[in-house]
Amino acid sequence: MGAEVIKQVVYTAMFVVLVVTAAVIVRTFTVKPRTILAPPCTEDESGFIRADKEMINRFQTSLKFETISWEPGVYNVEELLNIQEFIKSLVNVPTFLAYNLINLPPLKKENVDCLRVIQELEDMKAQIKYVSSSQLELVNFVKSGKAIKRVSETSFVSSQTDTAHHELPDFTSDLLDDNLGHNPDITPDCATDDADSNTSLVSTMSEEELPYLTSNAVGPMLNVAQERSSVLNTVKVKSRVFTRTDKHLLRDVPKHKPYSYTSYSYALQSQREHNQEYLIGSVVGKKGLQHGHKHSVNANISCQSTTDIQCRESINVVLTAQMNKAASTSKEVSKMNCTGSNVLASTINSVADKDNYRPIAIKSSKILVTTLVLLDRLQFQLDTSSNQFGFKSKHAYPTVHKSPLVSVEVIANYSLLYTVHGSNSALKPYMLTGHLDVVPVPEDDWDAPPFAAEIKNGFIYGRGTIDDKHIVFGILEALEFLLKHDFKPERTFYIGFGHDEEVAGEHGAFRIAELLTSRGIHLDFLLDEGPGVLSGVIPGVSKPVGLVGCSEKGFVTLKLEVSTSGGHSSMPEKESSIGILAQAITRLETNPHPSVFGTGPEKGTFEHLAPEMNLPYKMVMSNLWLFYPLVSRVLSWKPSTNSIVRTTTAVTQFNAGIKPNIIAPHAEAIVNHRIHPSETVQDVIDFDKKVINDDRVKITIIQSQEPLPVSSYDDDVFGWQIVKTSILQVWGHYGTVVAPGLMPANTDTRHYTEITENIYRFSPSFMLPEDLSRFHGRNERISTKNYEEAVNFFYHVIKNADKAKLEPVHKHGEEL
Ligand SMILES: CCCCCCCC/C=C\CCCCCCCC(=O)N[C@@H](CC(N)=O)C(=O)O
């Protein structure tokens, strides 16, 4: 009886194995490539867009500009004076960015949304927690007269002195009378009084001291910065006072206008004697007199310290003080249009010429980057309806910018929205997006300088080459070519270039999406940056894979903190804050989030690629129902493939301790998770808490974003097919196959989920495994050939998407 049962079990098991094996074999040999439905472009319509010298040159020029939006504004004062000239010299540089810098229309006060500016100022105050105490500190400095005294005591060397002393504004008085920026009684007339008291104050100063007085907004700033810095070295401060800045920096006020300006810019630079660290501060101010009434004095102060972040904070305090003042004059809005705007306008006018209010973001070998996130917060709404950009004839893409079919809007001061008007309003519009900003270069040990756009062995090196200026300029080149060849689209499409994607797009893409939503626009599909054409990256596939992100991982950034009593290092407790936190971090790293492979769009990746794989892989990948655990394990080995298998954990910052013999009472770390689409932010936190299992570790959320929805990659979905077909048109001759996938990083697409269900992420970059680390890393580059392919890719997208519907091209489609 027992033997009979065993026999039955063995037979059953053999039968099961046989059936499974048969199923695996059948499946392996019957999988077929997916259908392409979208119509390819015909050669005669297109020709091929050849990347000639000019096209490459336009792209190279774009790489010499850096637009970063994530650090507080920092100017290299030494070079400020060159900028105006530099900008002028750019007028004929045929680049899109040059147009951005040069040809924006002048600020029109009547178009400034005052209430919004003021609201933004208020928001800003709320965000900057340390402001009130530091501001008080500054004001007290000034009130006690310490500031001036201290500045005078420091060994200043004046390189230039101003000859028109009696006209110098006193920024200190602004700070004082402003009463921390909350005095609602401040009016333009108060500014008149300020100016008078300045004069008397000035008259008590000796000739030599004058420059220091005029820098008295910087003086306390430096003092605060120095006080906060724990370095006790003597600081030698070199004062450089620029003469009347209308000569150097500011515009000449047209004589016929019934107002006049006196404008000033002062800069201080200090150099620590031994370690060559620099502290640079600048004050830019403007006093306006209009119709006999003096307007307020405004100042903007910026500072850079190579070593002391506190310094920058203190400078922001002063800037905020000025802004607070502006906000407090809201009563006067109607009279003065918008005082908040004046603060900014004075800043802007100080570095740009007459017709430009736009801040400058340039980096070349000569000019240092300036970044203006503080200004970003104050978003002017410009009236661009007249489309009066002065760049048209000079611009690199004149046809695009002249075409009656194209309108351009500046969004949130820096971002751009192009509308290419189609003739058939029955066709649902689509959108192409990219971003203008780049990430900084933390180290410059590149094979070629990161902002020189040098070509070496056929590759253009530069920050932004693959992230993401090739998209911005690829789209513009393709559109220029098409319009030149009389292309008149039937389907309307939008092109959105955000300016702050690298910091989550909360100003640029967010506002573009908001605007489109307010216009009731719903898109058929949207295409943004994403993975690319990957060769040798996906295991088992020898052909290049055009991987299109159909979803995007979410993220949560957590702060982990441990606080203990600290104390003398000679009598330590058994555990320290650092030790406890380190243990928590170790637990997180040694207990990765579980594999959820196969529950998101990565399943589609392998379903699409299985038919293209070599036999063993083909067998495994076309039978994921059986081999999930094995595949998941193999994919976990490499960071790039591991990123699609699970929610990842990256410990990105760790801070604790100040001195070798002090036990750090406080330790904190930042952990950045990228969340797989089948999980949520809460799942991740719950998991972490369980793994850490220590109540002494306080966990707070810094920022989070749920994973984005999965867009359809069915054969009958228009957008998917457009992207797929266009990839094959450009890279098909390499035997490229297209597959849907999961975008492991984030893009601007998070802001567009309300206006379309079909979001695809694909960068027209040909990538080998070693190229993946070039994103945000060293030696970012693109081959000139690849750039040409990028342009042609967008050419095909625009042509393909202009068709009304999909038509089958291959008949052999079969579901897996
Ligand atoms: C079997 C499939 C293997 C899949 C391999 C994945 C290969 C991925 C290839 C390229 C990834 C491209 C990553 C570019 C990221 C650019 C976007 C970015 O950096 N975003 C930032 C900022 C933001 N928008 O939040 C980010 O932190 O994610």
The ligand as an ORCA input file, in Angstrom:
! r2SCAN-3c Opt
* xyz 0 1
  C      16.326     45.683    -16.937
  C      16.153     47.112    -17.032
  C      17.358     47.824    -16.633
  C      17.038     49.226    -16.452
  C      18.228     49.986    -16.358
  C      17.868     51.387    -16.112
  C      18.713     52.239    -16.902
  C      18.332     53.632    -16.697
  C      18.992     54.480    -17.652
  C      19.057     55.735    -17.525
  C      18.536     56.433    -16.347
  C      18.554     57.866    -16.614
  C      18.523     58.615    -15.378
  C      18.475     60.071    -15.720
  C      17.989     60.797    -14.602
  C      17.685     62.192    -14.945
  C      16.649     62.770    -14.083
  C      17.129     63.180    -12.711
  O      18.281     63.190    -12.394
  N      16.234     63.544    -11.835
  C      16.574     63.934    -10.497
  C      15.822     65.147    -10.072
  C      14.355     65.059    -10.052
  N      13.693     65.426    -11.143
  O      13.772     64.724     -9.064
  C      16.377     62.783     -9.537
  O      16.869     62.914     -8.400
  O      15.775     61.772     -9.844
*
